Amino acid sequence: MKYLIKNGRVIDPANSVDDTLDILTSDGKIAKIAAKLEAKADKIIDAKDKIIAPGLVDMHVHLREPGREDKETVKTGTAAAIEGGFTTIVCMPNTEPPLDNPKIIRTLKEIIKKDALAEVLITGAITENRFGEKLTNFKAMKKEGIIAVSDDGSSVDKEKLMLEALKAAKKAHLVLIDHCEDRQISGRGVINQGFMSTKMGLRGMPRESEYERVKRDIELAAKTSSRVHIAHVSCKETVEIIRKAKKKGVSVTAETAPHYFTLTESCCVTYDTNTKMNPPLRTEEDIAAIKEGLRDGTIDVIATDHAPHTDSEKDVEFDFAPFGIIGLETALSLAIMELVDKKIISLNELIMKMSVNPSRILGIDRGTLKEGSVANVVVFDPGEKYVYKREAIESKSKNSPFIDWELKGRVQAVFVNGHEIHRH
C-alpha cells in the first residue's frame, strides 16, 4: 500500500533534512521524499503544521511478558509505544523467567511475531537468572537475535564478572546496557537520601550507589576497550563522570528518562507510590545537570524505562511498593515541554536523542527517512495540548505520576514498516 504524507515539516537529522516536504511510502519503504510531490497513492495524509520524523526508538522498555502478563504484554506494551510515537522498542530481560537462554528468547520471539504492533528487539540477561554469579551464553543468545545484554533492575556486583561481561559483549558485538547501583550502598532505600527522606521518615538511597558504580564500570570499559551504555542517569555526579570519560575517549554512551528531567524528590511528599522509582527522583540541581548533559551531548539518549506495575502492587505503603512507572505514552510530550520549549535542545536534537542516537548505539538501520529505508514514520503536532487521562492509557498498567497533567505535543500518525498503525 502506498501512502503520501504531504505538507509537513520533515525533520530527519541523520540526513541533515529540516524542510517542508512530502513523503511517499511504498511496499514498506520510503519511496520518495521531495517538495510538492505529485504521485499516486492509496491514501493521502495532510501533515500541514505537523512534524514528520523517523519513528522514535526506545532502548529501555519492560514488557513483562513472559510471566507477568497481569502487568503488561507485548500487545499492550507495543500499543502504548505506538501511542507515544515509538516504532521500535528494546525490551529488558527481567521477565519471569528471565531472558537468559536461547529457549526463552525463542518463546518471546513467537509472541512478538504474533502480537507486536511495533518492532520489538530483545535484550538478553548478562548473568544466569540475573543473579550476578555466572555469565549467560552471549553467543548462543545472539544467534537467536538478541541485540543487547543487561541485568537491568540489578547491577553486576562482582568486578571480575563485570570485566568478563564487557569482554564477552565486545566479542559478540552486543551492546551492554548497564544498570549502575551498588546495593551495599543503596541498601533498602526507597527515596533519594537527603532532606526529603528525613522529613518523610523513609530510608534514603545515597547518590553514591549510582555514581560510584558508574565510575567503576566506565573504568572497566576503558581497561577492556569495550563499549558500555549507562542506563537511566539520575544525578549530577554521574553526568560529570560520563562527560570526563567521553573526553578521554572511553566508548561510553548514556541515557536518561523524562521523569529525571521533569520531577524532583519533592513530588514524593504525598507518599504517592507512582513517584517511587530506581534510581530515585533527585533534586533541582540534578535536573539542571541532566539538562546540561542533554544539551552538550554527554547524555546521548532519552529512553523511557517504561516499568508497568498493577494497581494492587502500587496501592500499598511507600516502603513496600515496587519501583517504576510507565512512560511510553508521555515521553515525547514531556521532552517537548521540558527541553524544547525551555530552549535546552531543539526539535532536531530531540529527534536525535529519541530516534537517531539509539539506532546508532544499537547498530540498527532505523532513525532515518532516507529513500529506500524502512518506512517507520511518526507524525506529531508539537503544539497540541491534551490532558493525559487514566482511561485513555494504552498500557495495561496505569502507574504514572502524570495522570491528569496537561501535556503538549501529540502523536497524530504512526507508520511501522510502511503500515499505518495509528492516527488521531
N, C-alpha and C positions, 0 to 999 in steps of 0.2 A: 504494500500500500504506500502511496506517495502522499506526503504532507508538505504543504507550502506555508511556512511561518513568515509573515510579512510585517514590515514597518517597525520592527523592534530595534532597540539598541543592543547590538551584538557585542558582548564582552568576552573575548577569547584571549586571555593573557598569554597562553602558550604560543600563540602565533602573532602576538602584538596587534590584535584587532580590537578596536573600540569605535564602532561606527553604526549608523543606521543602515541595516542590510536585511535582505531576505534569505531564508534558508530553505532549500528543497531537500527532503529526505526520501530515499527510495531503497527498497529491499534492505532496510535496517541500517543503511549507511547515510552519511552526509553526502548528497549527490552534487550539490552546487550551493555556493554562497556568494551573493553579489547584490548590488543595489538595484532596486526596481526590477526584480527578476520576473520574467514572463515565462511561465512553464505550466504545463498541465499537471494537475494534482487531484487526488481523490478527495482531499479536504484542504481548505484554506483557513488559516488561523490568523486573525489580525492581532498583532502584538504591539500596536501603537502605544507609546508611553510606557512600555514594559521593557524589562531586561531579558535578553536571550543569552544563556550561558551554558557551558558544558555542565552536564549533570553533576551534582555535588557528590563527593566521595567521603564517607565517614569510616575512618580506620580504627574505630573503637566502639563496638556495639555488643551488648549482651542480649542474645536472642532466647536464652534459657532452654531451648529445645535441642537435644532430647532431655527429658527428665523433669523439667519444671514448667510444663505446659500450662499450669494454672497461672503463671506469671506472664508468659509471653510465648508465642510460637513464631516459626518462620513466617507464616502467613500474616499474622497481626503485626509483627515487627517490621516486615517489609511494607505493609500498608502505611504504618507510621512514617517510615522512611520516605515513601513517595509523597505523603502529605507535606513533609518538610523539604522536598526538593532533592533528596538523595536518590541517586540511581544505582550507586554501588556502595555496599557496606561490608565491613570486615567483622566477623563475629568472633568473640572471645571464647576460650576453651573451658571456662569454669561452669560447664553443664554438669548434669548428673546422669550417667558417669561423665567424667571429663574427657575432652577430645585429646586423648593421649596415645592412640594407636590407630593403625590403618582401618581396622574393622569399624570402629565408631565413626571415623571420618567418612567411610563409605555409606554408612547408615544416614548420616546427616546430608550427604550429597543427594541421596534419593529423596529426602524430604524437601530439600531446596529445589530439586528438579520438578517436583510435584506442586509445591505451594508458593514459591517465592514470586513476588511481584517486581522486585528489584534484583539486581545482581548481588549475590552473597558469596564473599570469599571467606575462606576458613583459616583460623589460627589454631595451630596445634600447641599442646602444652609443652613447656620446657622440661618438666620433670614428671615422672610417673605419678598419677593421681594428684599432681600439683603439690606433692608432699615435700619437695625440696631435697630429696635424698638421692635420686638416681635419674640420669638423663633419659628422656624418651628417644626413640629411634627417628631422628630428624629425616634421615634419608628415605626411610620407608613411608613416612607420612607425606613427604614431598612428592613421592611417586603417586600418591592419592590426590594430590592437588593443593595441599596447604600452601599458603603464601607467606606466612609468618609464624613465629613461635612466641609464646608468652605464658607466664604463670599468673596472669592478671588476677588481682584480688589477693595475691600473695607475692612476696618478694623472695628471690633465691638467697637465703641467708648465708650459705656456705660459700666463702670466697673462691675456694678452689673449684667448686662445682660451677659457679658462675663463669669462671675463666674458661672452663671446658665448654660450657654452653655457647659462649661467644665464638670460640674456635669452631665448634660444630655448625653453628648458624652460618658462619662465613664460608665454610667448606660446602655447605648445602645451598648457598645463595638464598638464604632466608633472612627476612627482617626480624630482629629480636626486639620485641616491644616490652619495655622494662617497667614493671610496677615497682617503684622505689619506696620501700618502707622497712625500717629496722624495727621489728616488733619488740625487741628488748627495750627500745626507747618509747615507742607508742603505747605499748602495753595494752591495757583495757580502756584506753582513752576513747571518748566519743565526740569530742569537740576540740577545736583549736585551744591549746593551752594559753591562758592569759587572763585578762581581767574578766572577760565574759564567762569563762569556765568557772572561775572563782565565784562570781556573782550568782551563777545558776546552780552551783553546787554539783557540777558534773566533772568527771575525770577528764583531764586535758590530754591532748596529743601534741607533744612538743614538735615544733617545726624541724628540729634536728633529725627526727625519724625519717623525714623525706630527704633533706638536702645532704646529710652525711652518706646516705645510701647512693644518691645520685653521684656524689663525688667519687665514691669507691668504684662504682660501675663504669663511670667515664674513664677513670684511671685504668681499669682493666681493659676497656675497649682500646685505649691508646697502646697499652702493653702488647695486645694481640693484633693490632692494626685491623680491628674489627669495627663493624657498624653497630651502633646502638640507638634505639629510638626511645626517648624518655616519655612515658605516659603521664597524663593529667598533672601538669605542672601547676602548683598552687601557691608557692611562696617566693619572695624576692631573692632569697639566697640561692635557690635552685636556678632562677633566671640568670643570676650573675655567674654561677659555676658553668652553666652551659655556654654563656657568652664568651668567657675566657677560654674554654675548651675549643670552641669554634675558631677563635683567633689563633690558637696553637696548631690548628689543622686536624684536630681529632674528628673522626667521622661520626658526629653525633647530630641527631635531629630531635625535635621535641614538639609536643602538642600540649594545648590546654583545652579546657571546656568552657562553654559560655557562662556557667554558674560561677566560675572562678574570676571572671572579669565583670560580673554583674552583681553578685551578692557578697555580703560580708558576714562575719560571725554574729553580728548584732541581729541578723534575721532569726537566729536560733532562740532568741529571748522568749518567744511564745511557747517553746518546747514542741514546736511542730516538727514531727519526725521527717517530714519532707525537706527539711533543711539539714538532715544528717547524711553526710557523705564522707568517703575516704579517698583521697585526703580531705580534711575538713575545710569548710569555708574559713578564710583567714581575715585579714584586716584591710582597711582602705589603702594602707601603704603597700600591701601585697598586690592589690588590684592595680595600683599605679605602676608597679614594677612589671606586672604581666602585660599591661597595655603597652608599656615601653618596649618590652620584649617582642610583642607582636609587631609594633611599629618598625623596629630596627632589624627584624628578621631573625632574632635569636630564637623565637618560637615560630616554627615553620607551619604548623597545622592547627586548625580548630576542629576538634573532634567532639563527640557528644558524651562519651562514656554512658550511653543510654543503659540504665540499670533498673529494669522493672521489678516491682515487688507488689504483692497483693495488699489490699486494704487491711486484711486481718493481721498481716505481718507488721505493717506500719502503725496500726492503731493500738500501740502499746506504749509503755513508758519509754522515754528517750533512750535510756541505758540499753534497753533490750531490742529496739528496732534495728533492722538491717540497714547497712549503709547504702546510699544510692538513690538516684532519681531518674525518671525518663527525660529524654531530651531531643529526640529526633525531630519532633514537630515544632519546636520553639527555637532551635539553634540559629537558623538563618535570621529570624526576626530580631533575636537578642543581639546578634552580631551587628546587624544594621543599626539598631538603636544605640548600642554602647560603643561601637567602634567607628562606623561610617558617619553617623550623624554627629558624633562628637569629634570628628576630624582626626581620629587616631590613625586610621588607614582609609584608603579609597575603596570604591566598589571593585576596581580591578584587583587590588591587593587582597580583598576579601575572597574573591573567586580563586586567586592563587592559593590561599590558605585552606579553602574548603573544597577544592577540586584538583587544581594542577599539582600542588606540592604533595598531597597524599598519594596521588597517582605515581608521581616520580619516585617517591620513597619506596612505594610498594613494587615499583617496576612494572606497572600495568599500562596498557595503551588506552588510557582514559584521560579526562580533563582537557580535551581538545575538541574543537569544531572544524578541524581541517577536512577538506574534501577527501572522501574515502574512509574516514574514521567511523567508528561505531556511533550511531545516532542516539547517544544518551544526552538529552537536552532538558534544561529546566527553563521555564518562562515565569518570571515573577515581577510583581509590582512593588518596588521598594518603598512606595509612599502609602500603600493601602493599610489602613488601620482596622484592627479587628480585636474582639475580646476572646481570649483563649478559654473556652468553656469545657468543663469536665465531660459533658455529654457528647461533645464533638471529637473527643480524643480517639484516635485510631488504635493506639497501643492497647493491649489487653489490660495492662495495669494503669493506674491513674496517679501515681506518686510523683506529682510535680508541685513545686512551690510557686509556679507561675500561673496556676489556675485563677481565672477572673482578672488577670492582668490585661490591660490594653496593650497590644503589641502592634508593631508596624513592620510591614514588609511581608507580603503574602504570595505564596506559590499559586500560579494560575494554571500552568500545564506542565506535564512531565512526560517525556518520551524515553522508553527503555528499549534499546535495540530496534529503534525505529517505530515502536508501537506506542500509541497514545494510551498511557495508563491512567491519567488523571487530568481533569480540567475543572476549575471552579467556574 
